[in-house]
Amino acid sequence: MMEIKRIYVENFLSHEKSDVKFKPGINVIIGHNGAGKSSIIDAIYFSLFRDPVRKVNQDDLIRKGSKEAKVELDIEINGKTYQIRRLIKGSITDTISEIFPNGYKTLARGAKEVDATVYKLINADEEVFSSTLFIAQGKIEEIFDNISEIMNKILKIERMNELRETNGPIHQLIKDIDNELKYLEGEKERYKIIEQRINNNKKRIEEDQKQLQDIIERVKRIQEDLQKKKTEITQLEDKKAKVEALFQTKLSIQKEIQEIEEKLKQLPALLREKEDLEAKVKDEELLNNKLNAIKEAKVLISSIKQTSQFLDNLIKQLNSKKSDLEEKKKLEDKEKTYQELNRKKIELENVENEYTRLISILENIKRNIEEKKRRLSEIKIINDEELKIKLESLNEELERKRKEKEEITSRKSEVEGEIKQLVSIKNNLHSLESVSKCPVCGRDLSEHERSKIYQELSEKIEQLNKQKLELNKQYLSLSDYINRLQSTIMQLQSQILSLQKLKGEFENLKQELEKLEKQKADYEEKVKNYQPAHEEYNRIKEQLKELEEYHNRYLKVSRVSENEIEDLNREIAEKVKQKAEDTEKLSQILKEFELPNDNKKLLEIEKQIENKITEIQNLKRKLEDVKARLAVLQNEKLRKTTLENELKKVEEEISTIKFDVAYYQELKDKVEKMNDEYNRLSLEMGKLEGEIKALQSTIDNDLKELEEIKKKLEKEKKLTDAKKNLEGLREILSEKKLQAYLKNNAKTSIENNLITILSKFDLTYRALELNFEQGVKGKNKASAIVVYNDKGDEVPVNALSGGERTAIAIALRLAIAKSLMKDAGVLIMDEPTVNLDEYRRRELIDIIRSSLEIVHQIILVTHEEELMEAGDYVLKLEKKGGISKVEVVSNDQQVI
Ligand SMILES: Nc1ncnc2c1ncn2[C@@H]1O[C@H](COP(=O)(O)OP(=O)(O)OP(=O)(O)O)[C@@H](O)[C@H]1O
């Protein structure tokens, strides 16, 4: 049993995003024209078959302004829930999935796969569904007109007829088979021709092979002969190579000997040169000795000079030290006195310091006394008694004035109280004119008296106000006076206070002065005690100043001592000795090598000797070179003897090898001729082999072709059988056979279902007969269905009322669906009431209700408000801003 649970659309026709849920029972989709109602059932249809209901291209279903559309249909079939998802122009492919409580499993992907799965699940294809359970706008009764066509469509009878037609596929197939059989005849002919060709080629191959064999034998013989001759040549060539190599060796030895002889010609000259050079280098040692002597003499001369200078210096030092020592001795007495005085001065230094300290303290005290005295003279003492008396009298005055002020205040409040009282009496008198008693004494009053009293009261009040004013004035001037008094008193008090402070200070100063005078006397006494020591100190200082110059002169010479002079004398003696030794050594060397005692001349001689030595060293190097060259020539001489022996041996070896050049050349010519013959035969052999190969390949190809033709010919039987079968099929598909059977079967099943269904609708007609054949175009359409009333009379459909016709049409659709699909669960209708008047609309509602006994879910699209009441679940569609919106308006149904 199928039930539609939900459709979700995205950018489909006028919908942007709509998610619509359906319930079992009657679902009414209501809304104005163009609100997007049909779009919802179109989406259901598109989900199932990927085909638009309205006559447009798929792309036209995409909402204008969007790039792709999507529909998602949740359906329940036999207790399982599936979701079909289709996309138009989308990047994702179509899918169908089974939905589980905690996930889903994809059953198929891709439009075709999904179509096939849907077909299996709902047990109907698009044709069946659109002719039965899906009723498009205004098409309910179309079933009467088209039943024959619809049945033909459903039973695929049209397709069967198409198959049978002369230009139909079966006929075409038979024709194709005939053509193929004809072609096979041709192939048989070709088979024979190829067989003949193969035989001819085989014969040619035999002939070629015989010729080839002959050549092969000849070649073999030539090869054997060639082998022998080639071995002999190889041996001869061996000998030839050896002789050639020996000749080569001989030549190179001879060449080397010649070269050595050439070199040996230099020998006598070299020997002479050697002797000459040896004589020249003999003097070297003598010259070296003389050079060393000169160097030593130079050192000695410089050393003697240095010693003399040093000696002069020492003698100068000695003289100066001696005069210093004399001065020192002269000054020693004065220095002693100086040291003595200085020691005393240091002893007195502490006492002197104390004296200076006391003097400075005394000075301080004196300065302090002066300061205090000055301050005392500045302070003038005023007698404060007078001020105190004045203050007292002022305080008394203040007290008096305050009392006066209090009195004025109390009088003022008395006057104010009186005024208030009088004003109130006056007011009373004024307001209670009827009262005729005196408000003061209580007696009766006449009008005249009353006005008199009024007059008197007014005058009294005025008087009192004047008094009050006077009092106020007095009060103010008194307050002012009191303020001034208070400020004078405060000034006086502060004056007295500062006077008292000054007095205190004066007393303090006096006391401090007394203290300081006492201290002064104390310190003067102390200073007196230190006076003699201070004078002694000053005297010593004077004497030291006088001795200062001598002391400084003494300090300069004080370090000179007798020891120092002795050391200097010793050093001078040593240097004199050293100088005498050096002079002796020098005169010996000069004598031995006959050298002048003159530094400049010595330098000249040294230069000459050095030059000579350099020259000799050059000659020595030359001598070494000559010796080396002589050694080489000596070696060459030895080598020459060895080579002469080798030459003899080589000549002997050549004479022992016997090699005949003429015989060798003859043999080589023969071999060349044989090679030419061999090459010619090889070429011929290749040609024959190529020809045989080509022939063999032609044979192979021909055999293959024969094999192929054989295979083709095998099909011949199958083709003749197929032809027979096809002819049989055409016969079976004819109207009389399979078509009649199918129609009859369907007719009975549908008629039975129809009767059952109609019994649920409240109709008087019970029996019904279908006549598919009658429905064919051009014949009487009305009698495609024949209805029988209770009495058994036949009534044509066209004679029935509109309501009855609608009921029968729906019943017929349901019956067809049932017989083809068994568990048809849902009926979908788009605007079924179009063209119906109100009465018929009511009837239709009843019929729709009754249909619920056959299908358990109905989806109804309508714009008529009154159809809402038929619905268990009502969805309202509205277009807002060009986009369709869905709203659930009623849900009467108890959810099961
Ligand atoms: N590709 C599209 N994009 C947007 N809107 C479209 C597209 N194609 C059609 N429409 C509009 O979608 C609207 C809804 O069409 P639909 O047929 O669902 O309306 P309906 O409520 O069934 O109306 P009626 O009762 O007139 O049949 C129509 O106004 C139509 O013009």
The ligand as an SDF file (V2000), in Angstrom:
LIG
                    3D

 31 33  0  0  0  0  0  0  0  0999 V2000
    9.4250   28.4030  -14.0590 N   0  0  0  0  0  0  0  0  0  0  0  0
    8.5610   29.1420  -13.3030 C   0  0  0  0  0  0  0  0  0  0  0  0
    9.0380   29.9800  -12.3420 N   0  0  0  0  0  0  0  0  0  0  0  0
    8.1960   30.7130  -11.5510 C   0  0  0  0  0  0  0  0  0  0  0  0
    6.9040   30.6720  -11.6750 N   0  0  0  0  0  0  0  0  0  0  0  0
    6.3590   29.8620  -12.6140 C   0  0  0  0  0  0  0  0  0  0  0  0
    7.1720   29.0650  -13.4580 C   0  0  0  0  0  0  0  0  0  0  0  0
    6.3790   28.3780  -14.3100 N   0  0  0  0  0  0  0  0  0  0  0  0
    5.1020   28.7110  -13.9790 C   0  0  0  0  0  0  0  0  0  0  0  0
    5.0880   29.5960  -12.9680 N   0  0  0  0  0  0  0  0  0  0  0  0
    3.9320   30.2280  -12.2730 C   0  0  0  0  0  0  0  0  0  0  0  0
    3.6630   29.4460  -11.1200 O   0  0  0  0  0  0  0  0  0  0  0  0
    2.3750   29.7430  -10.6330 C   0  0  0  0  0  0  0  0  0  0  0  0
    1.7580   28.5020   -9.9820 C   0  0  0  0  0  0  0  0  0  0  0  0
    1.3040   27.5740  -10.9040 O   0  0  0  0  0  0  0  0  0  0  0  0
    0.3330   26.4110  -10.4850 P   0  0  0  0  0  0  0  0  0  0  0  0
   -0.1320   25.7190  -11.7170 O   0  0  0  0  0  0  0  0  0  0  0  0
    0.9060   25.5910   -9.4110 O   0  0  0  0  0  0  0  0  0  0  0  0
   -0.8510   27.2480   -9.8710 O   0  0  0  0  0  0  0  0  0  0  0  0
   -2.2570   26.7810   -9.2790 P   0  0  0  0  0  0  0  0  0  0  0  0
   -2.3210   27.2530   -7.8750 O   0  0  0  0  0  0  0  0  0  0  0  0
   -2.4190   25.3370   -9.4900 O   0  0  0  0  0  0  0  0  0  0  0  0
   -3.2150   27.6300  -10.1480 O   0  0  0  0  0  0  0  0  0  0  0  0
   -4.5900   27.2190  -10.9700 P   0  0  0  0  0  0  0  0  0  0  0  0
   -5.6220   27.0150   -9.9490 O   0  0  0  0  0  0  0  0  0  0  0  0
   -4.7860   28.3950  -11.8080 O   0  0  0  0  0  0  0  0  0  0  0  0
   -4.2480   26.0080  -11.7320 O   0  0  0  0  0  0  0  0  0  0  0  0
    1.6190   30.2920  -11.8000 C   0  0  0  0  0  0  0  0  0  0  0  0
    1.3620   31.6630  -11.5200 O   0  0  0  0  0  0  0  0  0  0  0  0
    2.6240   30.2110  -12.9810 C   0  0  0  0  0  0  0  0  0  0  0  0
    2.5170   31.3160  -13.8570 O   0  0  0  0  0  0  0  0  0  0  0  0
  1  2  1  0
  2  3  1  0
  2  7  2  0
  3  4  2  0
  4  5  1  0
  5  6  2  0
  6  7  1  0
  6 10  1  0
  7  8  1  0
  8  9  2  0
  9 10  1  0
 10 11  1  0
 11 12  1  0
 11 30  1  0
 12 13  1  0
 13 14  1  0
 13 28  1  0
 14 15  1  0
 15 16  1  0
 16 17  2  0
 16 18  1  0
 16 19  1  0
 19 20  1  0
 20 21  2  0
 20 22  1  0
 20 23  1  0
 23 24  1  0
 24 25  2  0
 24 26  1  0
 24 27  1  0
 28 29  1  0
 28 30  1  0
 30 31  1  0
M  END
$$$$
